[in-house]
Amino acid sequence: MRTLLHIPIIHTQADMGALKERVRLLRIEKLGKEGWERNVKSADQMWEVIRQVIEKWELPYEQVRLYQDGLPNCGREVEIVTQLAQAGSPNHTLLVELIQKGATLMGTESPDLLLQEYQLIQQTLAPRDGGRASGVEGGLARLGRSLLEKRDRYIAARVSETLGRGETGIIFLGLLHSLERLVAPDIRLQYPLGRPAPFGKAGAS
């Protein structure tokens, strides 16, 4: 048997890269400053819980593979994770610490699909005329759901192909993702922090 530990996550500002300021302003516009601050605090608390839980695990880290939402399968995985950790991402800081314990970081996502999603996010964030906004946003939402499904299928295939017999995988995935019925049948999918549940309207991609 192979085991995959699914950790549902909320993305923080530090994970957003070049889009983080635009995302921050839109969330403040939508939620209000106090609402945005509550979301930030909730995300920070979530990461503290994740850290506390994982720190208690006594895993043979030489037999652990790490999979990460948004991390392309590109050969530069450690560099990308290190840069985001240095930018203040609690998610990627935790990944660096697990790598130092002996875990192996895996490229997880299709670079092409991630590029398509980045372009979609740019379109979604772009200002638009009120008359056309609802139609455009509806089309973008449909495209986003289709991309999410394609990403999940790629991620599941990647895990199924690379997780070895007797190994444990830890996968950090946003709340909208689901790998059930997609990973290989001999992979035991577990939810040590509970199954994903919707978290408001922010950061759940």
MIBA-893803 format. One record per residue (C-alpha): residue number from 1; residue in three letters; x, y, z. Coordinates in pm, 1 decimal, always signed. Last residue first. Layout:
! residues N
PT, lolum, senu, X, Y, Z
PT, NUM, ala, X, Y, Z
...
***
This chain:
! residues 205
PT, lolum, senu, X, Y, Z
PT, 205, ser, -805.6, +2791.8, -501.0
PT, 204, ala, -955.8, +2865.7, -160.8
PT, 203, gly, -783.4, +3196.2, -86.7
PT, 202, ala, -1093.6, +3401.0, -35.1
PT, 201, lys, -1462.7, +3329.5, -58.3
PT, 200, gly, -1535.0, +3177.8, +280.8
PT, 199, phe, -1355.4, +2857.2, +365.5
PT, 198, pro, -1532.1, +2561.1, +209.5
PT, 197, ala, -1457.6, +2225.1, +376.2
PT, 196, pro, -1170.7, +1989.3, +298.9
PT, 195, arg, -1180.6, +1655.3, +480.9
PT, 194, gly, -1031.2, +1642.9, +828.2
PT, 193, leu, -686.4, +1737.4, +956.0
PT, 192, pro, -537.0, +1387.4, +914.4
PT, 191, tyr, -727.3, +1334.4, +586.0
PT, 190, gln, -617.7, +1000.1, +438.1
PT, 189, leu, -602.2, +862.0, +84.5
PT, 188, arg, -479.1, +500.6, +70.7
PT, 187, ile, -318.4, +459.1, -272.4
PT, 186, asp, -379.3, +113.6, -421.9
PT, 185, pro, -675.1, +244.2, -624.6
PT, 184, ala, -458.7, +495.1, -817.1
PT, 183, val, -559.9, +856.7, -757.2
PT, 182, leu, -868.6, +1008.6, -922.4
PT, 181, arg, -1157.4, +860.6, -722.3
PT, 180, glu, -1094.4, +1120.0, -449.7
PT, 179, leu, -837.5, +1378.5, -556.4
PT, 178, ser, -1042.8, +1688.7, -474.0
PT, 177, his, -938.6, +2052.9, -500.9
PT, 176, leu, -1154.0, +2346.7, -393.8
PT, 175, leu, -991.1, +2375.4, -50.4
PT, 174, gly, -638.4, +2435.0, -174.7
PT, 173, leu, -401.0, +2139.9, -166.8
PT, 172, phe, -94.3, +2042.7, +37.9
PT, 171, ile, -1.8, +1681.3, -40.0
PT, 170, ile, +197.9, +1458.5, +192.4
PT, 169, gly, +299.7, +1128.7, +31.8
PT, 168, thr, +398.9, +818.6, +223.5
PT, 167, glu, +605.0, +539.9, +69.6
PT, 166, gly, +546.9, +163.9, +97.2
PT, 165, arg, +527.9, +124.0, -280.5
PT, 164, gly, +651.7, +439.1, -450.1
PT, 163, leu, +467.6, +766.4, -509.0
PT, 162, thr, +572.9, +886.6, -854.9
PT, 161, glu, +311.2, +765.7, -1104.3
PT, 160, ser, +4.1, +782.9, -878.4
PT, 159, val, +108.0, +1123.9, -746.6
PT, 158, arg, +150.5, +1262.8, -1098.9
PT, 157, ala, -175.6, +1107.5, -1215.7
PT, 156, ala, -362.8, +1262.8, -924.2
PT, 155, ile, -202.4, +1603.6, -989.0
PT, 154, tyr, -287.6, +1587.2, -1361.6
PT, 153, arg, -649.0, +1492.4, -1289.0
PT, 152, asp, -679.0, +1767.6, -1028.9
PT, 151, arg, -537.2, +2023.8, -1271.4
PT, 150, lys, -784.6, +1922.4, -1541.8
PT, 149, glu, -1074.1, +1955.3, -1296.1
PT, 148, leu, -951.4, +2297.4, -1183.2
PT, 147, leu, -916.8, +2410.4, -1543.9
PT, 146, ser, -1278.9, +2319.7, -1618.3
PT, 145, arg, -1399.3, +2499.6, -1305.5
PT, 144, gly, -1199.5, +2810.5, -1400.5
PT, 143, leu, -1339.7, +2808.9, -1754.8
PT, 142, arg, -1691.1, +2807.1, -1612.8
PT, 141, ala, -1603.7, +3094.1, -1377.0
PT, 140, leu, -1445.4, +3291.0, -1662.1
PT, 139, gly, -1762.1, +3259.1, -1867.6
PT, 138, gly, -1976.4, +3377.6, -1577.3
PT, 137, glu, -1738.0, +3668.0, -1513.8
PT, 136, val, -1766.6, +3779.2, -1875.4
PT, 135, gly, -2144.3, +3765.2, -1871.9
PT, 134, ser, -2173.2, +3945.9, -1538.1
PT, 133, ala, -1922.1, +4218.5, -1624.5
PT, 132, arg, -2049.9, +4323.0, -1965.1
PT, 131, gly, -2275.7, +4608.5, -1856.0
PT, 130, gly, -2056.7, +4704.3, -1559.1
PT, 129, asp, -1753.3, +4773.1, -1775.9
PT, 128, arg, -1444.2, +4577.1, -1675.6
PT, 127, pro, -1145.2, +4604.0, -1441.2
PT, 126, ala, -901.1, +4309.8, -1470.9
PT, 125, leu, -881.8, +4070.5, -1175.6
PT, 124, thr, -1065.1, +3790.7, -1356.5
PT, 123, gln, -851.8, +3834.9, -1666.6
PT, 122, gln, -531.5, +3813.5, -1460.9
PT, 121, ile, -670.5, +3509.5, -1281.1
PT, 120, leu, -738.9, +3343.7, -1618.1
PT, 119, gln, -382.9, +3415.4, -1733.1
PT, 118, tyr, -249.5, +3256.0, -1414.3
PT, 117, glu, -484.2, +2959.8, -1466.7
PT, 116, gln, -357.7, +2905.6, -1821.8
PT, 115, leu, +1.7, +2925.7, -1696.8
PT, 114, leu, -78.3, +2669.5, -1426.4
PT, 113, leu, -228.4, +2439.2, -1689.1
PT, 112, asp, +84.4, +2463.8, -1904.0
PT, 111, pro, +319.7, +2409.7, -1609.1
PT, 110, ser, +131.7, +2088.7, -1518.7
PT, 109, glu, +133.6, +2041.6, -1142.6
PT, 108, thr, +315.5, +1843.9, -875.7
PT, 107, gly, +691.4, +1875.3, -903.9
PT, 106, met, +800.0, +1661.8, -612.6
PT, 105, leu, +992.0, +1752.7, -297.9
PT, 104, thr, +1164.1, +1457.9, -128.3
PT, 103, ala, +1154.9, +1436.9, +252.0
PT, 102, gly, +1485.1, +1416.7, +444.4
PT, 101, lys, +1428.2, +1632.2, +750.6
PT, 100, gln, +1563.5, +1933.7, +559.7
PT, 99, ile, +1293.6, +1872.7, +299.6
PT, 98, leu, +1035.0, +1887.3, +578.5
PT, 97, glu, +1171.6, +2224.9, +692.6
PT, 96, val, +1166.0, +2361.6, +337.6
PT, 95, leu, +804.1, +2246.5, +296.4
PT, 94, leu, +708.0, +2420.5, +620.8
PT, 93, thr, +857.7, +2746.8, +494.4
PT, 92, his, +663.9, +2690.8, +173.1
PT, 91, asn, +328.1, +2682.9, +348.2
PT, 90, pro, +420.4, +2960.5, +593.5
PT, 89, ser, +493.9, +3190.4, +295.8
PT, 88, gly, +720.3, +3476.4, +409.4
PT, 87, ala, +901.2, +3581.6, +91.7
PT, 86, gln, +1196.7, +3360.8, +195.4
PT, 85, ala, +960.6, +3062.4, +191.5
PT, 84, leu, +845.6, +3166.6, -155.0
PT, 83, gln, +1205.2, +3173.4, -279.5
PT, 82, thr, +1283.3, +2836.3, -120.9
PT, 81, val, +977.0, +2673.9, -278.2
PT, 80, ile, +1068.9, +2799.6, -623.8
PT, 79, glu, +1433.5, +2691.3, -591.6
PT, 78, val, +1332.3, +2347.4, -462.7
PT, 77, glu, +1093.9, +2296.0, -755.0
PT, 76, arg, +1325.0, +2406.2, -1035.6
PT, 75, gly, +1307.3, +2083.4, -1241.1
PT, 74, cys, +973.1, +2179.6, -1398.6
PT, 73, asn, +677.1, +1991.5, -1253.8
PT, 72, pro, +504.0, +2307.1, -1141.6
PT, 71, leu, +420.0, +2382.9, -775.5
PT, 70, gly, +70.8, +2536.2, -758.6
PT, 69, asp, -66.1, +2299.3, -494.2
PT, 68, gln, +224.6, +2108.1, -342.0
PT, 67, tyr, +334.2, +1744.4, -329.0
PT, 66, leu, +591.4, +1620.1, -78.1
PT, 65, arg, +731.4, +1266.1, -89.9
PT, 64, val, +815.2, +1072.3, +226.0
PT, 63, gln, +1037.7, +762.2, +241.3
PT, 62, glu, +1349.8, +944.9, +363.6
PT, 61, tyr, +1108.8, +1117.8, +601.4
PT, 60, pro, +1053.6, +802.0, +806.4
PT, 59, leu, +757.9, +964.5, +982.3
PT, 58, glu, +719.5, +1055.8, +1347.5
PT, 57, trp, +439.0, +1306.6, +1322.9
PT, 56, lys, +410.9, +1559.1, +1604.5
PT, 55, glu, +556.5, +1843.6, +1395.0
PT, 54, ile, +285.8, +1775.8, +1136.8
PT, 53, val, +2.7, +1858.5, +1377.2
PT, 52, gln, +162.7, +2174.0, +1516.3
PT, 51, arg, +249.2, +2303.9, +1168.4
PT, 50, ile, -103.0, +2243.9, +1038.3
PT, 49, val, -252.8, +2421.9, +1340.7
PT, 48, glu, -20.1, +2720.6, +1292.8
PT, 47, trp, -110.2, +2727.2, +924.9
PT, 46, met, -480.2, +2745.6, +1008.8
PT, 45, gln, -420.3, +3027.6, +1255.6
PT, 44, asp, -238.9, +3232.0, +988.9
PT, 43, ala, -524.3, +3170.3, +742.6
PT, 42, ser, -781.0, +3276.5, +1001.9
PT, 41, lys, -583.3, +3594.5, +1077.3
PT, 40, val, -566.9, +3684.2, +708.0
PT, 39, asn, -939.6, +3620.6, +670.8
PT, 38, arg, -1015.3, +3835.6, +974.5
PT, 37, glu, -797.1, +4114.1, +830.6
PT, 36, trp, -991.7, +4097.9, +504.1
PT, 35, gly, -1319.4, +4125.5, +689.8
PT, 34, glu, -1190.6, +4422.5, +890.2
PT, 33, lys, -1067.0, +4599.9, +577.4
PT, 32, gly, -1391.3, +4546.5, +389.8
PT, 31, leu, -1483.0, +4213.2, +231.3
PT, 30, lys, -1511.0, +4302.4, -138.0
PT, 29, glu, -1287.9, +4611.1, -158.6
PT, 28, ile, -1043.8, +4460.6, +91.4
PT, 27, arg, -1037.5, +4143.8, -118.2
PT, 26, leu, -979.5, +4344.9, -433.7
PT, 25, leu, -691.3, +4537.3, -276.9
PT, 24, arg, -523.0, +4221.1, -148.9
PT, 23, val, -558.5, +4043.1, -483.6
PT, 22, arg, -397.4, +4340.0, -664.6
PT, 21, glu, -115.0, +4344.1, -410.3
PT, 20, lys, -57.6, +3967.0, -427.3
PT, 19, leu, -56.8, +3930.3, -804.7
PT, 18, ala, +321.3, +3931.1, -850.1
PT, 17, gly, +360.7, +3637.2, -613.7
PT, 16, met, +35.5, +3512.8, -463.7
PT, 15, asp, +183.4, +3273.0, -206.9
PT, 14, ala, +294.7, +3554.7, +26.9
PT, 13, gln, -66.1, +3674.6, +46.4
PT, 12, thr, -172.5, +3343.6, +200.7
PT, 11, his, -326.0, +3038.7, +34.2
PT, 10, ile, -564.0, +2833.6, +244.9
PT, 9, ile, -482.8, +2466.0, +283.6
PT, 8, pro, -634.6, +2118.3, +293.3
PT, 7, ile, -368.8, +1858.0, +391.1
PT, 6, his, -417.7, +1524.1, +209.9
PT, 5, leu, -196.7, +1246.1, +346.4
PT, 4, leu, -129.5, +994.5, +68.0
PT, 3, thr, -42.2, +638.9, +168.1
PT, 2, arg, +90.1, +361.9, -56.4
PT, 1, met, +0.0, +0.0, +0.0
***
